[in-house]
């Protein structure tokens, strides 16, 4: 998937507004179990919210977020406070729940 444009990210942030965080990152950071849970959530929902419970420094969250993106191949759509929104489009076109707007 090519890099998303601003209007597409804005659209996804709007869709994510009513969602609850499905992945919680605590003291242990990115564990194998957490990444497996995130993979399942991305496969099922495509758009997920991740909450940072124990990381209050912006730099720590940024580092973990980059590692999360790299390992899950999800794209960061936006963040507000301790909540980060990620999107990864389903590979199978028939299982896709979200259709990104095109210009």
Order of alpha helices (4+ residues) and beta strands (2+ residues): alpha-beta-alpha-beta-alpha-beta-beta
